[in-house]
Amino acid sequence: MSEPLVSVGIPTYNRASRLRRAADSVLGQSYAELELVICDNASDDETEEVCLELSRGDPRVRYLRSPSNLGPTANFNRVFGEMRGEYVMVLSDDDWLEPDYVLACLTELRAHPRLALVCGRARYLSGGVEVRRGVDMQLREDSIERRVLGYLRGVDENGVFYGLMPRAVLMRAAPLRNVLANDWLLAAGVAAQGEIATVERAGINRELGGTSADFHRLTATLGLPSWQAFVPHLVMAFEVLADIGWRAPVYRELPAPRRARLALAGAWAAISWRSLAWHLTMPAFAALGRRRHGRWAWSAYERLTRMLGAGRSG
């Protein structure tokens, strides 16, 4: 029997300097039966040249360029729709995979049919130095509620979002919504469909300091109201409530009372109370000290926001 096709999708915008590393890590996988789909969101740097060179050098590369910037969420959804493999995953354009990532995840998925997704445990780097390891997410319960709530209570940097899964699982959880916690919503929708496992032998390297490094940058990038950056976890809790409660089709198999209970419990689980308290109190502190110490106070606020809140930034 022929091996199943695996699709790896990379949505990209103006990351020519790092995109090649990400693409090379996909094309250098020990599992060769794959395609690489790159969706370029109308970059105005050297991204097009890099991608054309990659596609000329390897027939497994499909390069798709938008004539205008669609926004990051729409570009992710385009990637979802373009991947043709039986198994699929996405990769950030500034991250890169260890050579056996796809094989390790695929082997685990095929050995355990109850699994909906398998991901590797990430190494987080800053300036080439490992800062910390990602969460070891194991959601092996039979209950939909326990898996979804276990995910929402344990999610931090959300390495699950970059795991390998059957294409049918991704498409049931899609589309990605243009809201805070959009990656949480999608990953929770995957957890609703089956078990999730993290395998140590599947290595993924992730750079710190991207779009979701802080909520102010994230809301600006997504085109959301700026006030959401000051109470992000309340906004995220509402999005979880809405998605589970009435918006996402993947939860419709649950009877209405169970779905309502899960929506309320999920919204509560999504709130980081420590981070919420910080976001509510520190802008006032910075405003009070703006005359004499405003610049220092706001700089300290942004640094601590990244430390306390960005790990659960959606």
N, C-alpha and C positions, 0 to 999 in steps of 0.2 A: 504494500500500500504506500502511496506517496504521502509525504509529510504534509500537514496542513499549512496553508499560507498564513503567515503572521504579518500584520500591518503595524508599522510604527509611524505615528503622525507627529510632525513638529510644526506647530504654528509659530510664525516668526515675524518680527518687525525690527529692523535696524539693529541687528545683532550679528553683523557679518563677521566680526572678530572672534565670536565664540561659536557661531553656528557650525562651522566646519568641524570643530571638536565633537559636538553633539552628533552630527551626521556620520562622521567617521566611526564613532563608537557603535552606531547602529549597523553600518555596513561591515564592520569587523566582528560581528557576532559569530560565535561558533555554530549557531543555528542559522543556516544560510537561506532557508526557504522563506524569505521575507521581502516585503516592499517597504520603501521609505517614502512617505508622502509629506512634502514640505509645502505649506500654504503661506505664502509671502503676502503680508498685509500692506502692499504698496510701499515697501521700504524705499527710502531715498539715499541709502548708503550703498555699499558694494555687495549687498545681499544677492541681488539678481545675478551678478557675475559669478559669485561663489556657487550658487545653486545650478546655474547652467553648466559650470565646470563639473559639478558632482554628477549631474544627469548624463553628461556626455561620457563620463568615466565609468558609470555603472548603470546598466539597464534597469536595475531594481528601483531606481530613484524616479519619482514622479514630482515634477515641480509645477506648482500652480500659483500664479501671481494675480492678485486682485488689482483692477485698474485704479481703485481708490480705496482709502482706508475704511474698513468695515467696523473697526473697533475690535478689541481683543476677544470679547465674548462671541461675536459672530464669526470671527476667524477660527476659534476653537470648534464651533459647530460645523463650520465648513470642513475642517479636518475630519470630524466624526463621520460626516456624510460621504467623504471621498475614500475612506479606508475600505478595502475590498476583502481583507483576510477573514478567515474563520475566527481567528483570535486577533485582538487589537489592543493597542496601548498608545498613550500620548507621552511625549517627552518635551520638557522645556528646552528652548533653544540655547540656554546657558548651562544645562546639565549634561552629564554623559554617563554611559553605562559601562560596567565591567563586561568583559567578553562573553561570559556565560549567563548573563542576565536573562535573556529570552529563553534559553534552553532550560534553565533552572525553574523558571516560573511555569513554562509550558509543561514540563515533566510533572510538576506537582498538580497542575490543573487536570491533566489527563489521568493521573493516578487516583484522583479523588473527585468523582463526579459531582459531589455536593458543593464543591467550591465554585463560587461565582467569580472570584478574583484572587490573584496571587501577586504580591509585590515583594520587592527587596527592601532590606533595611538600609536607609540612606546614611551616607556620610555627609555632614554639612561642613563646608569649607569657607574660609574667608582668607583671601590672599594666598591660597594654596595650602593653608594650614587647617587641619581638621579641628573644628570647634566642638562638635558634639555628634552623637548618633541619633538617628530618627527613632520614632516609636516602633516597638515590636507589637503590631496590631494582630491579635488572634481573636477572631469572632467565629467560633465553631459551634454555637448553640443551635438547637433546632428551632427555637422561637424567633419569628420575625422581630417581635418587640425587643427581645434581649439583644439581638444583633444590632439593630438600629440604635438603641439606647447605649449599648456598649461602645459603638463607634462614636456617637456624639459626646459621650463622657470622656473618651480616651483620645480624641483627635487633637493633634497639636499642629505639626507642620503639614499634615495631610499627605503623607507619602502614598496612601491608598489610591489617591487620584491618578498616580502614575504607574499603576499596576496593570498586569496583563489579564484580559478577560475575554470570554466569547463575544463576538460582535453583537449577537442578539441581546446579551445582557446590557451592553452599553446603550444600544438603541432604545431599550425599554426605559432606561434611566434618563436619557437625553430628552430635550435639549438642555444645554447649559443656560441658565437664566442670567440676565444682566443685573445681578443684585449682589450685595455683600453675602458671603458664605455660599456663593454659587457652586464652588467645588465640593463643599460639605454636602449640599443638597444632592448633587449627582452621586457622590460616594455613598451616602445613606441610601439612595435608591438602588444602588448595587447591592448593599448589605441586605436590603429587603428581599432580594432575589435568591440569596444563597450565602454560604459561608465565605469568609475572607481569611487569608493566611499571609503571614510575612515569613520569608525564608532568608536565613542569614547568608546562604551561599549566592544569593542574587544581589549583586552590588550595584548601587546607583549613587553617583556623586552629584551633590547639589550645591550651587553657589548661593551664599547669603547675600541679601541686599538688593533683591529684584523689585518688581512692581509692588508686591505685597509686603515690603519691608515695614511699612507703617500704613495706618488707615487713611491718613490724609492723601498720600500718594495713590492709594488704591481707589478711593472714591473719585479722585480727579481722573484717573485713567479710565474708569468705568463710566464717567459722565454722570455720577450720582450727586445728589445734593450734599454740599459740604458739611451740613450739620450732622450727617450720619457718622462722620469720623469722630465725633465727640461722644456718641452713645452707640458704638458699633455693635456691642453685644446685645443690646435691646433690639436693634434692627435685625441682627442675625437670628435672634430668638423668634421674632415675628415671621421671618422668611421660612424658618423650619416649621413653625406652626401652620403657615399657609400651605406649604408644600405637602406636608403629611396630611393635613386636615382636609383639603379640598382641591389642591392644584395638580398634584402629580398622579398620573394614572397608575403608576406602579403599586400604589397602596390600595387600589380599589377592591382587591380581593378580600380585604379585611372588612368584617362587619362594621357598620357605622359606629357603634359604641367603642369597639376596640380601636378603631382608627382615631376617634376623638381623644381617647385616653393616651394613645401613643403620641399624638400631636402635642398635647399639653405637656407630657413628660419630656418629649424631645425638645420643646422650646425651653423648658427649665434647664435641661442638661446642656444646652448650647451656651448658656450664660457663664462667663468667667467673672465671678463677683469681684475678685481682686482687681482685675483689669477694668471692670466697669466703674468701680469706686475711683480708680486712678483717673480715668478719662473724665469723670464728672468733677473732680476736685482740682486737678492741676491747672486747667485753663484759668480758673478763677485766681489761683495763686499767682500765675504768670501775669495776669492782668493787673493785679494789685501791685506787683513789683515792677511794672513796666517802666516807670520813670527812672528808677535808679538801677534796678537789677533785671529789667525785663528781658533783655537779650540772653543773659545767663539762664534765667528761669525757664524761658521757652526752649532753649537748647537742651537743658536738663530734662524738661518735660518730654521732648521728642525722643531723646535717648532712652529714657525709662519706658516710654510707650512701646518702643521697639522691643525692649527686654520683656515687658509684662504682657503685651497684647499681640504683637505681630505673629507669635507662634500660632495663635488661633485667629488668624486674620481672614479666613474664608477665601 
